[in-house]
Amino acid sequence: MNTIYTSCLKELVRQISIECTDRGNLIMRVWEAYMNMVEKAAIETTKSHEKMSKPAELEITRVHKLYES
């Protein structure tokens, strides 16, 4: 999906750059900043999820052991 958006944006930038190079460059810079922000957010969300999952898994294991005893 990201590839489709990037391809469309590049075509849009190309068309806009024909009339005004500065506008095309600005749009591309904004898009790149946005994509970097989204990527960082995804990484942080994954790290947070992993950090929260580990204690829950340990607690589930502990409870299972209690019921087995």
C-alpha positions as semicolon CSV with decimal commas, in nm:
position;residue;x (nm);y (nm);z (nm)
1;M;0,000;0,000;0,000
2;N;0,283;0,235;0,089
3;T;0,442;0,172;-0,251
4;I;0,123;0,281;-0,425
5;Y;0,107;0,605;-0,229
6;T;0,474;0,676;-0,290
7;S;0,439;0,614;-0,663
8;C;0,136;0,841;-0,685
9;L;0,309;1,113;-0,486
10;K;0,618;1,098;-0,704
11;E;0,402;1,144;-1,012
12;L;0,222;1,433;-0,844
13;V;0,556;1,592;-0,753
14;R;0,676;1,548;-1,111
15;Q;0,368;1,724;-1,247
16;I;0,383;2,004;-0,991
17;S;0,757;2,050;-1,049
18;I;0,689;2,130;-1,413
19;E;0,518;2,452;-1,303
20;C;0,715;2,521;-0,987
21;T;1,023;2,323;-0,885
22;D;1,020;2,465;-0,532
23;R;0,665;2,344;-0,469
24;G;0,752;1,997;-0,596
25;N;1,058;1,981;-0,372
26;L;0,859;2,101;-0,072
27;I;0,589;1,840;-0,123
28;M;0,853;1,569;-0,151
29;R;1,029;1,686;0,167
30;V;0,699;1,691;0,358
31;W;0,618;1,339;0,233
32;E;0,959;1,206;0,336
33;A;0,926;1,363;0,683
34;Y;0,578;1,213;0,717
35;M;0,699;0,867;0,614
36;N;0,989;0,886;0,861
37;M;0,749;0,982;1,138
38;V;0,513;0,695;1,055
39;E;0,801;0,448;1,045
40;K;0,933;0,563;1,383
41;A;0,584;0,542;1,533
42;A;0,547;0,186;1,405
43;I;0,882;0,086;1,555
44;E;0,797;0,245;1,890
45;T;0,456;0,077;1,895
46;T;0,616;-0,261;1,829
47;K;0,873;-0,207;2,105
48;S;0,602;-0,098;2,347
49;H;0,388;-0,399;2,262
50;E;0,680;-0,637;2,313
51;K;0,767;-0,471;2,644
52;M;0,407;-0,504;2,769
53;S;0,361;-0,860;2,642
54;K;0,652;-1,014;2,832
55;P;0,517;-0,949;3,186
56;A;0,173;-1,071;3,078
57;E;0,320;-1,394;2,942
58;L;0,513;-1,448;3,265
59;E;0,199;-1,393;3,470
60;I;0,001;-1,639;3,258
61;T;0,277;-1,898;3,300
62;R;0,280;-1,839;3,676
63;V;-0,097;-1,883;3,701
64;H;-0,088;-2,201;3,493
65;K;0,177;-2,345;3,724
66;L;-0,040;-2,264;4,026
67;Y;-0,332;-2,457;3,878
68;E;-0,110;-2,751;3,784
69;S;0,017;-2,789;4,140
